[in-house]
C-alpha cells in the first residue's frame, strides 16, 4: 500500500480523536505516504508531524462547494490505495466515492456509504470510546490492537512555553463553543478558591475566549492567574498542558489535547456524558459530573447554545469539592 488518505473535516477534538489511525496505519504500513484532509483552521495540529506526508486543507467557510469540487479533482489525481472517511456527512461521503481510491472505507451512516468498498456499523451509546469506533474502520487491515491519540509539539512549541513551566502550575480551559458544555464562571471561581495560592494558573483558549478568561482572572483576584487565550497555538498549548500538575477542562477540545500528550486531566461534564465515548484518555484522568439523576440530562450529544429548561442544574449542581485538587 503506497498512498493513504484519512478524511476528518469536523472540529478540533474530532481531528485529535482521529490520530490513532495515523499511528496505527504508519506502524502497519511504514513505507506508505499518509495524507490527512481537514478543515481550514485545524492544520496547526499537524505542524511538522513526523508520520504525515501531506495535510490537505478544505476552507469550508470561504468556498465550501467550489472547494469540494477542487478537492475531488486534486484527490483523484493522487490515486490513493486507501481512503478512510471518519465522517458521517454527505460532502465527505461524496468526496470518498469520487476519490478514485482503490479501497474506500467509512461508516454505514454516511448517506454515500453505498459507494464505499467497505462500510462499518457506527454506534453511539454503547460505551465505546470514539477512538475505538474510529479504529474499527481499519480493523480488517490492522487487527484489534488499540492505539492512543497523539500530537507532536514541535521544538519551537516546547521552547515557546519553556519559561512558563514553573515548579507548580495548573491549566484551566474554562470555555466551550457550546454553552451547556461549559462549567459556569461562578463554579470555576469556587474551584480556583480551593487551589493553593502559590500555584500558578494558566487560562487557555482561543482568541474568542480572551474576554471570558480575563473576566475569570479578574474576579479570582489571583495575581498568579495568567490569561494565555489566543497566545498559544494548539501544539504549544498541548506542550504546556503536558507539564501541568493538573488540567481542568470541559467536555471539549482541550480535553482531547491533554489526552494526546498524556497530560493529567480532570474533565467536567455538564449537559453531556462520558458514556457517549468522548472521555479523557490520559493515564491520570478524572471525570466529574453532577451526582443527581436529572431527567433532562443529557439534552444532546454535542451540547446546546442554552439550557432548554433555563436552570442549568447539570452544571450548577456539581459539587466543586468533588473536583480533585492537583497533587504536589
N, C-alpha and C positions, 0 to 999 in steps of 0.2 A: 504494500500500500504506500503510494508515493505522496499523495496530497489529501489533506483532510480539512474540512470546513465545519466549524461549530457556529451555530446561529443562536444568539440571545440578545435581542434588541430591547429588552424591558429595562427596568431600573437598576440602580447600582447594586443593591442587595442581590437581585436575581443573577446579575453577571458574576458576582463573587461566588454564589452557590453553584455556578456552572464550572468553576475552576477545577473541581475534581476530575472532570472529563479531560482537561488538558493534561493533568498529571498522569492519569491512567493511560490515555492514548499514547503519550510520549514514552511511557515505560514499555508498552507493548509494541509500539512501532517507532523505535528511536530514530530511524532514518527518515521518517515521514516529515513533511513540512506541514505544520498545523497552523491554519489561519482562523481568526475569530472575527465574526461580524457582530458589531454592537452599535448602539445609538450614539450620536454625537453628544459629547459631554462626559461619557464614561471611559473614553480611551486612556485617561490618566491612570486607570487601574493597572494598565499593562505596559507602562513605560519600561523599556529595556527588559521585557520579560524574557527569561533565558530559554523558554520552551515554546515560544511562539515565533512563527516565521513572519507573519504579517497581521496587522489589525486593520480591518475594513470598517469604515465609518459610514453610517447612514444618518443623514441630517433629516430627521423626521419632521422637525418644526418648519424648516425652510422649504423643503421640496419633497414631501413625503411620497407622492405618487410618481412624479417625474424622477425622483431619486431612486425609487424602486425599479423603474424601467432601466435606468442606468446600471443599477446593481446587478440586475438579471443578466444584462449583456456582459458586464465585467466578469461575473462569476461563471457564466457559461464558457468563456474563453479559457478559464483555468483548468477545466476538465478534472474536477475533483474525483478521487476514487471513493470518498466517503463524505456525505453531508449529514450532519446531525443537527436537527432542529429541536430546541428545547421549548419552543413556544407553542401555544395552542390557538393562535390567531391567524386570520386568513392571509394577511400580507406575507408573513413568514412562510406559511404553507405554500402559497403560490410561488414564492421565490425558490423554495425547496424543489418543487416538482419541475420547475423550469430551469433548474441549475445545471442540468446535463450531468449531474453526479451519477456515477455508476451504482452506488448504493445510497439510498436516501431514507433516513430513519427519523421518526418523530412520534409524537403521542397521538393516540386514536381520536382525541377530542378536537384535533385540528380539522377544520372543515375541508381541507385539501388532503387529508390523510389517505384518501383513496388513491392518490398518485405517489405515495411513498412505497418503496420496495419492502420496507419493514415498518410496522407500527406497534407501539407498546401501550398497554392499557394505563391510563392515568387515573389515580385515585387520590382524593383529599380526605383526610379524617380517619385514615386507617393507622395512624401512629407512626408512619414512615416519615423520616426527615426528608426535606426537599432534595438534599444531596443524594440520598438513596434513590428517590424517584428518578432523578436525572441520570444516575449511573445505570439504571435499568435499561436505558436506551442503548447502551453499548455492552450489555452483559453477554450477549451472544458472541461478541467478538473478543471480550477480555475477561470473562469469568466473573466470579462473585466477589472478589476482593474489594474491600472498601477503601476509598481514598478521601482524605480531608480536603476542604477548600484551602487554597494557598495563594498568598500575594507575596511579591518580591520587592520590598522597598529598595530603592537604589542607594548607592553610596552617597549620592547627593542628598537624598531624602534623610538618610541617617545623620549626615553632617548638619543638616538644617535644624534638627531637633536635639542635637548633642548637648547644647548649652541649656536646654530645658530640662534635661534629665537630672534633676536634683535628687537628693537622697530619698525623700518621701514625697511622692505626688500621686494624685489620682486624676482620672479624666472623667468628665461628665459630658455626655452628648444629650442636652436637655430637650431638644425639639424633634418633631417629626412632620413629614408632609401631611400626615393625617392627624387631625385634632384628637380623635378618640384613641390614638396610639400613644399620645403624649402625656407623660406624667406631669401634672399641673405645677405651676410655679410655686404655689404655697407648699406643696409636698416636697419639691426639691429643696426649698428653704429649710424645711424640717430636717431633711437628711443632712444638709450642709451644717446645720447647728450641731449635729452629733459627731461630725468629723473633727478629729483633733486639730486644734488651732494652728499647730506647726506644720500641718500637711498642706502642700501647695495643691491648688485645684485648677486644672486646665479645662476650660469650657470649649468644646469642639463643635463644629458645624460648618455649614456653607455660608457664603456671604449673606444670603437671605435670612440667616439665623442670628446675625450680628446684633440686632436691636433687642431681641428677646433674651439673648445671653447677657448683654450689657445690663439690662434691667435686673436680671437674676443676680449678677455680680454686685450691683449697687445695693440691692435690697439685702444681700447676705452680710454686708458690712465687712467682708473679708478682704484685707489688703493683699493677701496672697492668692486671691482668686483672679485668674488671668484669662481674658477673653481672646481666644485664638480663632474664632469663627471667620472664615474667609481667608485666613493667613496661610493655612497649610493645605497642600493637595492631598488626594486620597492616600497615597503611599507614605507621605510624611506623617500624616495623622496616624496611620497604622503603625509606623515606626515608633511614634510617641506612646501609643497605647501599649505597645509590646513591653515597655519598661515600667508601666504604672503598677502601683500596689493593687489597684482595682479600677475597672472601667464600668461606670454606671450608664446604662443605655436603655432606650425604649426598644420595642419590637420594630427595629428599623435598620437601615444600612450600617450604622456604626457597630451594631452587634455582630454583623457578619464580617466586618473588617477585623474586629477583635478575634473572631474565630479563625480567620485566615492567617493570623500571625500567632495564634495560640496564646493570646493575652488574657489575663484573668478578667472575668466578666460577670456582672450582675445585671440581668435583663429584667426589666419591669414591664409586665403585661397588664394593659388596661382593658380595652374592649376585645382584643384578640386573645388567642390561647396558644400555648406552645404545642398542643396536640395537633394543630394544623400542620406541623412539620417544619417550622422555621425557627426553632430554638437555638440557643448558643451551643457551640461545639468545643469550646476551649477545655483543656484538661481541668482547669479550675473555673467552674461556672455555677451560677446560682440563678434560679428563676423565682421571681417574687410576683404574686398576684393576689387579688382580693380573696379573703378567706370565706366570705359569704357566697352562697349559691344564688346568683342573680338570674331570674328567668329571662332577662333581656341580654344576657351575655353568653356567647359572643353575638354582636349585632352585625357582623360582617367578616369576611375573610381578610380584607385588606385595610380595614379601618374606614371611618367616615369623617366628613368635614365638621360634623357637630353631633352631640348626643341626641338621638331621636326623642328621648324622654326628658331631656333638659337637666337631669340630675347628675349625670356622670359619676354614679356610685362606683362603677368598676375601677375608677382611679381614686376618687376621694375617700373611699372606704378602705384603701390599702393602708395597713398599719406600718408606718415608716420604721418603727422599732424592729420590724421583722426583716428589714434590709440589712444584710451583713456589712459590718464595717471592715475597712482594709486591715490586714494583719501586718504587724511590724516584722 
